[in-house]
Amino acid sequence: MASEKRGVQHIKTMAGLVDGRRTRTSAGALLELSMLEMEKRRLVLEMQRAERRCAEIRERVAEIDKKGLRLQRFVEKLNGEAQAPQVLTVASSLPIHSAPADKLKRRRLSY
């Protein structure tokens, strides 16, 4: 019999126990309302972080697509020059090089 995989959400703690008597008083209801608001705020912040991360991933995928297109054009240009050196190709809006020279990372050794 295979055991069911369980995660952190399945851990039972004292905080998970709900005392029915607590909400019967105004102080208990306010305490429970406060806990719900704190949980809601935490979940909203988590959603915002996830949306930011998704946007970063979308940007990176777009960068990868652009670079792949430039590299593909570079390979096609080299193949075209090898087959027909007299044919001139028309320049397009995307540059053939992979990165601007001013954005290249340089390493400097210091001892």
Protein Blocks (a to p, Z undefined) as FASTA:
>chain_A
ZZddddfklpccfklpccfklmmpmklmmmmmmmmmmmmmmmmmmmmmmmmmmmmmmmmm
mmmmmmmmmmmmmmmmmmmmmmmmmbccdddfbdfbfbdfklpccddddZZ
